[in-house]
């Protein structure tokens, strides 16, 4: 489908929906094709798998202990 600039301004939402559904939408200036509306593919979401990092991350045994000096600095 080809439309002129004025018509594209009036029908922009409709033209965007058409382009998103795969239709060829061309906007022309003075009857000469100027641009083509092209849908940008949506990124696919990766499915989260719980526990995927189990055994891959190492931390020290005293990880949950709170340092006395650090506690003193927070309480000032």
C-alpha positions in Angstrom: 0.0 0.0 0.0 1.3 3.4 -0.9 0.0 6.6 0.8 1.0 10.2 0.6 2.5 12.1 3.5 -0.7 13.9 4.5 -2.7 10.6 4.5 0.1 8.9 6.5 -0.2 11.7 9.2 -3.9 11.1 9.5 -3.8 7.3 9.5 -0.4 6.7 11.2 -1.8 4.3 13.9 -3.5 2.2 11.2 -0.5 2.2 9.0 1.7 1.1 11.9 -0.6 -1.8 12.7 -0.6 -2.8 9.0 3.2 -2.8 8.9 3.4 -4.8 12.2 1.2 -7.4 10.5 3.5 -7.8 7.6 1.9 -5.5 5.0 4.1 -3.4 2.8 3.5 0.3 3.6 5.2 3.0 1.6 4.9 6.7 2.2 5.3 8.9 -0.8 6.0 12.6 -1.3 4.4 14.1 -4.4 3.6 10.6 -5.6 7.3 9.4 -5.4 8.0 6.7 -2.8 10.1 8.1 0.0 10.1 5.6 2.9 8.9 2.2 3.8 7.4 1.3 7.2 9.0 -1.8 8.4 8.1 -3.6 11.7 11.0 -4.3 14.1 10.9 -7.8 15.3 10.2 -8.1 19.0 13.0 -9.7 21.0 12.3 -13.2 22.2 12.3 -13.6 25.9 14.5 -16.2 27.4 12.7 -18.5 29.8 14.2 -18.3 33.2 15.3 -21.6 34.7 15.6 -21.6 38.4 18.8 -23.1 39.9 20.8 -22.7 36.7 23.7 -21.1 38.7 23.7 -23.8 41.4 27.3 -24.9 42.0 28.7 -22.3 39.6 29.1 -19.4 42.1 31.5 -19.7 45.0 31.4 -17.5 48.1 33.1 -17.6 51.4 31.8 -19.4 54.5 31.5 -16.1 56.4 29.5 -14.5 53.6 26.5 -13.7 55.9 28.6 -12.4 58.8 28.5 -8.7 59.4 31.9 -7.0 60.0 32.0 -5.0 63.3 33.9 -2.1 61.6 31.3 -1.9 58.9 28.5 -1.9 61.4 30.2 1.0 63.2 30.5 3.0 60.0 26.8 2.5 59.2 25.7 3.6 62.7 27.6 6.9 62.7 
